[in-house]
Amino acid sequence: MAVHFSAAEMAARKRRLLAEMAAQKLDGLLLFAQESMYWLTGYDTFGFCFFQCLYVGADGRTALLTRSADLRQAQRTSNIEDIRIWKDGIAADPTRDLRAMLDDIGARGRLGVEYDSYGLTHFNGRRLEAALAGRAELVDVSRLVPALRATKSPEELVFVREAARLSDLADRAAIEQVAPGADEGAILAAMHNAIFAAGGDYPANEFIIGSGGDALLCRYKTGRRKLESNDQITLEFAGVYRHYHAAIMRTHIVGAPKPLHRAYHEAAKAALLACEAELKPGRAAGDVYAAHARFFDAHGLSRHRLNACGYSLGAKFTPSWMDPPMFYEGNDFVIGEGQVYFAHMILMDSDSETALCLGRTYLIGPTGAAPLNAADLDLVVKSG
């Protein structure tokens, strides 16, 4: 069995979950988010792209319904003992198999469902409701497990710190490659090599890389180019260890920086530090965003900033490493000790095609935030 945490750790997680279920008067849970399954049982797979469900009863009983391809995956990576298989076929409807499993277990009453997850499509959600109509009350509890996962245990923080170390290795590898004539593909390869060679994992989404005008993009896209003698390149990436992520975002300059690059970098650094000051127990996620917006808007940069400036990080699976809560206007989620956040300051000036991004990962301590990576926030300028 390859569960990466102690039995005591896994038992403590289950106790936290069962206590919250009792508080919400739930008789059971139907978990569809892969992150929830991994957190609770260690189950590690990308098989959630097909139908699978982990049942958790108020008595602590667990049972997994999945495909035959994931049987051994569950046996070898999780602490789940009751694993059941639905059979692929032209007339297959795994929600009927789920109902049969619940009938066999005797699971009834008020069942919480993770509707807001990549593991439960709308198509299967409709079939689920039809299959369980009249036998259970289904309640949307999509935020239940994510709220528990937001606060990391000491064992989890060991993995978070290792992910941060790997992110710094990737950062250095990228900076070494950035130069006039450098190929974006070679930069990506160096970053991934640094992480994999040091024992890291695949990220939950692609690394973002863009140069020239594409340095203004906030998403990965296909296609590569070589850096020119005067250029800009934006990188957003994460070190990943046991699926735990620690992200960094940087814009590097090749050749002579524009005056706007210098001005935007100073603004981004100051805004990041203003957000850092809000990252402490008792503050709300919306307070962090407000600091970001307040600083940029006061300096006439409202047109170039985004409407969010970061989010929680943890053990995540495709298609995104972003975890709730996110830093956006009015978010009342209360920040607490032991939580991990990525704050990113993004300035994208389309008029002049000038990009400047700066971000790093923080751990919330008793009185404030401590950066876990990207200790040096200076603008990187490579002239050759």
N, C-alpha and C positions, 0 to 999 in steps of 0.2 A: 504494500500500500504506500502511495506517495503523497499522503497528506503532509503539507509542509509546516504544520503547526502541532504543538503538543496536544495531548488528549485533554489536558486541563483547559487549554485555550479554547478548544472546540466546544467543550462542555459549557464554558462561561458564555460563549456566543449563544448557544441554544437557550440557556437560562434567560438571557436578555430578551431573546425573541419571544419565548413563552410568556414572560412577564408582560410584554407589550400586547401580545395576543389576548391575554386575560383582561388587560385594561380596556381593550377595544371589543371585548365580549365575542371573540372569534372562537369557533369550534375547530377550525382548521384553516390552513393556507394552501393555495395553489400557486406555487412559485414558477414563473416562466423566465425571469431575468437570469441570465447565466451568472452575473455577478452575485446574485443572492445565493445561488446554488454553491458557488465556489466558496463564498464566505461562510456558509453554514456547514458544508460537508467536505469541502476540498475538491468537489467534482470539477474536472478541468477538461473542457471540450469546446470545439466550435460547432458541435452538432445541434446547437440551439437554432440553427438556420432551418431545421426541420422541427416538427412538433415534439416537444418533450415537456414533462411537468413533474415537479417535485412536490409531493404532498407532505405537509407537516401538520400533525394533529395537536390538539391542545394538551394531550398527554405526552407529547414529545416523539411520538412515532413518526417515522419518515418512510416514504416509498416513492420510488422513481419510475415513471413511465417514459421509455425512450425507444429508439430503434436498435436493431441488432448490431449495427455498426458501432454503437456506443456502449454495448454491454460490458466489454472488457475495459473500456475507458473508465466507466463508472467503478468497476471492480478494483482497478489498479490505482485510481487517483482519489477515491472518496472513502468516507466511512459509512456509506449507505449499504445496508444489508439486503433490503427488499427492493430488488430491481426487476421490473417487468417490461416486456417487449411488445410493442405493437408491430404488426406485420405489414410491410410494404405490399401494395397491390392496387390494381385498377379501381377497386371499390373500397379501398381503405378509408376509414374515418377514425383517427386515433381518439377523438373525443368520446366515441362509444366505448373504446377500450378504457379510457379514463373513468367513465361512469362505472364500468364493470369493476375496475380496481377499487373505486370508492365504495361500491356496494359490498365487495368482499371484505374490505377493511371495516365497514360499518360507519363510514364518515358521512355525517349529515349535519343539518343545522345551518349555522351562519358561517360561510366560507369566504375568506378574503382571497382576492384574485389580483395578481400583478398585470393589470390590463396595459399599463404604460410601459411596455418592454419590447425589445426587438424580437424576443422569443415567442410573442403571441401576436400573430398577424390579425388584421380585422376579419379576414376570411375564417380563420380558426376560432377567433373570438365569438363570432356569430354561431358557429357550430357548437362551441362549448356551452353557450347559453341555451341553445336548443336541447342539447344532450342532458343538461342538468335541470331543465325547467321542471318545477314541481317537486324536486327532491332536495333542493338546497337553496338557501338565500345567498346570492353572490354579491359581495361588497368589494368595491374598488379600494385596494390598499397598496397602490403602487408606490407610495412614499414610505411605507413602513420600514422595510429592510434598508433602503438607502439612507434613511435617517440614522439607523443604528450603525451602518458602515462608516458614516462620516467621521466618527470618533475612533481613532486607531488605538489598538492595544500596544503594549511594549513589544510584543512579538512582531506585530505588523510593522512597527516603526523601524525595526532592524532591517526589514526589506525595503522600506521607504528610503532609508539612508543609503542603502546599497544602490537603489535606483538613482538617487541623486549623484552618487559617485560616478556611476556610469554615464549620466548626462554630462558631467564635466569632462569625462574622457572624450565623448562625442563632440563637445564644444571645442575642445583643443584640437581634435582631429580636423574639424571643419576649418578652423582658423589657419592651420598649417597648410591646407589645400587652397585657400582663397588667394588668388593672384591673377594678374592679367593672363588671359588665355586658358585659365582653368575650366575644365568641363564640369557642369553641374552633376553629371553622373559620377564622376570621380569623387566629388565632395560627398555625395550621398553614400557612395560605397565606403569611403573612409569612416564616416560617422557610424554606419551600421557595423562595420568591421570592429570598430573600437568597442561597441557594446557587446556584440556576440562573442568576440575573443575573450572578453572579461567575464563571461558567464551570464549575460543578459538575455532577454526575451524579445520577441516581436512586439511592437507597439500595437495598441488597439486601433489606431488609424495611421495612415501614411504620414511620413515626415513632410512638412511643408517646405518647399524650396522654390524660390523665384528670383530672377535677376532682371536687370534692366527695368522695363515697364512692368514686368510680372512680379517685381518685388512688392507691388501693391496688393497682391493677392493673398487672401487669408486661408486658402485651401490648396491642397495638392492638385496638380493637373499633369497630364502626360505631356511629354516633349521636353527636350533638353537644349541648352545653348551654352556657348563658351563665354566667359567673362571678358569684357573689353578692357581697354587700358584705363578708362574712367567708367566706373560702374557701381551698382549697388546690388546687394543680395540679401534677401530676407530668409531666415531659417527659423522654423518652429519645430521642435523635436522633443523627445523624452527618453531618458534612461528608463529601462524597464527591468524589473527583477521580480520573479514569481508573480507576474502580472501587475505589480505595483509600479506606478508611474511617477516620475519627477521631471517636469517639463522646463524648458528654457526657450526664450524667443529673443532673437538678435537680428539687427540689420547691420551688415558690415559694408565698408566702403572700399572700393578699389580705385587707386589713383588719388586725385585731389577731391576732397569732399566739397559739395556745394555749401555756401553759407547756410542754406536751409537745413542741411544735414546736421550741422553743428547746433543750430538753434533748436531744431526738433529733438535732438538727442538730449540737450539740457532740459528741455521741457518734459520729455518722457521720463528721464531720471528723477526729476523733482516730483512728478506725479506719482511715480512708483513708490517713492519714499513717503509721500503723503498717504497713499493707500496702506502702506506698511504700518504706518502709525495707527490706522483704524483696525488693523488685524489683531484683535485681542479679545479675550473672553468677555462676553456681555454685549459686545457690539453686534449689530446686525449686518448681514451680507449687503443690504442696501446702503449702509453707511460707507462701505468700501467704495462702491460705485459712485456715491455722492462726492467723495473726495476726489476721485478721478475726474468726474464731470466738472466739478467746481474749479479745479486747477486749470484744465484745458480751456474751459469756456472763458475764464478770466483772462487768459492769454490769447484770445481770439482764434482758438483752434477747434471750435465746436464742429465745424464742417468736416474736419479731418479725422475725428475720433469715432469710436464705435459706441454702440448702446449697451455694451457689457464689457467688463474688464477682468474677467477671470472666473474661476470655479474651483470646486473641490477636486482633489485627486485621490485615487486609491487603486484597488485591483479592478481593472476594467478589461472588457473584451470588445472585439469589433462590433460596430463600426466606429466607435469614438472613445477616446480616453477621458472625455469630459464627464464629471460626476456632479450631481447636485450637492449643495446649492450653488447657483451661479451669482456673480456680482452684477446685478442689474437694478434699475430704479424700483424702490419700494419693497425689495425682498426682505421679509422680516425674520428669516432664519437666523437664530442666535448662534454666533461663533463661540466655540468652546475649546478648552484645552485638549490637546491630543489630536486636533484636526489638521489636515494638510491642504494647502491651497496654492494654486498657481495664479499669480497676478500678472497681467500683461497690459502694457501701455502701447497702443497701436495708433500710429499717425499715418494716414494715407492721403497724400495731397495729389489729387488727380490732375489739377491744373498744371502743376510743374512736374508731374510724375516723380515726386519725391516720397520715399518711404522711410520711416524710422520706427522700429519696434524694439521694445525692451521688456523682458519678463523673466521671472524666476519663481521657484517653489519655496514655500514657507511652512514651517511647523509652528503651530500655536502653543506657546508655553503658558505658565501661570499668569504672566503679566503682559505678554506681547508675542510678536512673531519673530522667529529666527530664520534667516535664509538658509536653505539647505544646499544650494548650488549657486553658480554664477556670482561668486563673491566680488569679482571685478566688473563693475558696470560701465567702465570707460568705453568710448566709441573705438571700435577696431578699424584702423585704416591700413590697407595693404597697398604699397606702391610698387611692389615687384620683388 
